[in-house]
């Protein structure tokens, strides 16, 4: 299955604004991000905590809908999905 990854701000600087991953059907969000981080230590350090889970400050959206809580790592992606990754946002 093909999943598009859109990265913003700091993540865009590290991996570029858009990526396409060819993943196995049923791959969860965590699996997609680990696949993406395989080629970039900087991305891995920015996206994951020391335990290897997605850092709590990382904002994720699938097809324009924010995902949060316990579901964010295990939510399954489908062919054609777009996963957006945002770093923490601050300011006023």
N, C-alpha and C positions, 0 to 999 in steps of 0.2 A: 504494500500500500504506500501511497505517496502522501506525505504530510509536509506542509509548508511551515517554516519557522520564521517569525518576524521578531527581530531584536531591536530594542530601543535604548537610547542613551549609552551608558557604559557598556552594556552587552553588545550594542551595535559596533562600538569601537573595537571590541575583541573579536567578534565572529562575523561581522558584516550585517547589513540590514535584513537580508533575506537568505534563507537556506532551504533546501529541499532534502528531506530524508526519505529513503526507501526502507521502510520498516516492515516487520512481520505483522500480519493482521492481529489485532488485539494487543498491540504494544501499549503499555501505560505511559503516562506523561513522564514518570521517573525514568523509564527505559529510553524514551526519546531524548531526554536531556543528557543522560549518561552517554548515549551514542554520540550526541553532538559534542560532548566534553572530551571524548576520547582523543581528539586532536589538539586540544587547547588547555594547558594547565591554568592559564589565566581565567578562562571561562569556568573551569571546574572550581577554582578558588572563589570566584565571585558568586557562583550559583548554589554551591553545596556547603553544608556545615561539616564539622569534623567527623560526624557519624555517617556522612555520605547521603544524607537526606537533603531535600531541597530547602535552602535557607528560608527562614520564616519571613524575611524582608523581601523576598522575590515575589513579584506580582505576576500571575499567570492568567491568560485568557484563552479560551478555546472558541473559535468562531465568534469572537466579539463578546463573549460572556465570561466574566471573571469567575475563576474557580478558587475556592479557599477551603480551609479546614482539612480534615482528614482525607477527603476525597482527592485532593490535588495531586498526590503522587500516584494513586491507584486508578484514577480515571482513565479509561481506555480511549485511545485515539482511533479514528476511522479514516478510511481512504478519503482524501480531499480536505481533511481538517486543516485549520490554520491555528497554530499555537503561537501566541504572542508572549514575549518575555520582557518584563520591565524591572529595572532596579527600583529601590525605594525612592519615593518622590518626597521632596521637602521644599519648603519655601512658602511664599505668601503672595 
